[in-house]
Amino acid sequence: MDCNSSAFTDISKFVEFSDTKEYFGIIDYKHSIYRISLQCPEYPSMKNANVKIFKDLADFTFEFSESDEVNEFFNKFNVAVNVCHEGPVINETTLQRKRNDILTELTLLRSQHTYDIAVASDFTTIRFSDFTHYLTLSITKDLDVIPLEHSLPDQHKWFQSTGTVTSYLNEFTKSLEELDEFYSNLNAIDELCFVVDPLQPSTKNNFRIFKIDEKCFAKIVMDPLVPSSITVTFIGPTMRVEHYRNKYEGEISNWDDDLDVHKNLLKMCGLVYFPMRTSQDEDDMPSCSICGMFRLDDSIPMITCDNSKCDLLFHVGCLKQWWSMFADSKTFLYIELGTKCPMCKELSASFEQLLTDRDNY
């Protein structure tokens, strides 16, 4: 039935109740279809009536007083449906109570934690921070609290979907305690190695690429919650890569849980130390032999070919762009020319590996 018709005000004009005083039907209201279940044991009075309205997978109910007549059905139906469409309305009293609860939490948290606490002037965000880490919570218009930004690694989901200011901060603090070993390992690598990627190491990264020697690099990816669970990829000329890979695979069974990741990697590679970053100015650093720059799109030249007499360096991106010029040619040209060094013209297996494992660089 169309509820916009004149019968909208009088259910008795379209409802023919059976002996059980029940009605099941469909109403078209504001271009939406509703199924109605109406039990009216004392018709035409709505005393003890049972009404359910169904739309899609949701349902809602509304109540009648003992004095209501059946013709009041549509008046209350209209109100109930409009509220259903609009969603729940939070009154100002409830909002003020929620606001006071948050402010009380903040007062207590200031006395319990050493975090700096900053609250936006429009009360839309709350930020907890120290020298290294931060957590920013968003406050919705209904004063619900949700995590917005944080300094924890991106590879895990750290927070429950619903919570309070206190519960989110407690989760954040607990996560930092669990990540203590992870961050300690990363800090050792950042301080004792020549890290080339990321150029600006962040607490959100779980990987590092650093120098092993002048032509070879290692990429480690670490599980934040199990720091000893790491994957290692070696990058560089084929012979150097095979040398370090063989050393690593031969020693991996001797991993010492009492040593940090940095010391274990030294032992695995058979080295006393890894090269460290110097105070050398970037203008004096070796540039890419294709673009002539040292820094390009937050990367530095770190790729060399297999020719031991070729000491030139390339950005990964520059090499891929160089090879892409042949990608539109026939396949044999791409294989024959695409893996040659742009300068010495020697074929390089290390370049073929770069094309195959491009996600590792």
C-alpha positions, 0 to 999 in steps of 0.5 A: 500500500502507498502510505501517501494515499488518503488511507494513510491516516486510517489503517482500518480502511485497508486492513481487514483483520482476521479472526486472530486480529493479525495483519501482515503486509507491505507499505510503500513509504517515501519510496522505501518498502516496509514489511509490517507485522501487526497483532492487535488482539483487542482491535480497534484498541491498540491495547496489548498490540505487538507491532514490528516494522522490517526494512532490509535486514533491520527492524524496529518497533514502537509502542502504544498506550492503552488508550490508543486506537488503531488509527494512531498506527500511522502517526507513530509509524511516521515518527518511528520511520523518520527517526530510523532514517535519521539515525539516533539523535544524541541530546546535548545532555548526553554530549556534555556528559561524554565531554566531561568524561573525556576531560576527567580521563585527561586529568587523570592521565596527566597525573599517571603518564609522562606523555605530553598531552595536546588537545585541539581547541575545537576538541576534535583531536587529542595527541599524546607524545614523547621524544620518539612516539606519538598517538593521536585520537580523533573525537567525533561530533558525537564525542566517540573516540577513534585512533587517527595516527600513531608512531607504531609500525604500519604492518600490524593492527594495534587497536580495537575498533572501539574504546575510550581515551584511556583504553587506547592509551593503555593499548599504545603503552603496552604495544611500546613495551612489546616493541622494545626489543624491535626498536632496540635492534633497529636503533643499533642498525641505524647507529652502526650501519650505513643505512641507505633506505629509508633515508629518514628512518622512522618508528613506523618502518620495519625494514632497513637497507644498509651497506655491507661493502662498497658494492653490496647491500643487505635488506632486512625485514623484521617482524615487530613482535618477533624481532629475531624473525627476519628475512634478509635479501642481498643486493649487488653484483652476483658474485658478491651477493652469492658470497654473502648469501652462502655465508648467511645460509651456512651460519643461520643455524648458529643464530644466537638469541643472546645477541642483537640482530646487528651482531648476529648479522655480522657473525652470519656475514663473517664480518667484524663491522659494517661500513658506517655513514661518514660526515661526507657532504652529499655533494661529494657522494658518488652520483648515479651514472644515468641521471648524474644525481646522488639523491633522487626520489628519496633514494641513492645510487646503490646498484652496480653491474657484475663487471668488476672493472665497472665501478659505476653506480645507478639508482634502481629507478633510473635503471628501470627507466633505462630498461623500459625503453626496450620494453615496447620492443620484441621480447628478445630485444628486452632480454638481450639489451634490457639487462646490459649495463648502460655504460660498460654494455656487459650483461649482468645477472644482478640486473636480471635479478633486479628485474625479477625481484623489484619489490626487494629494492 
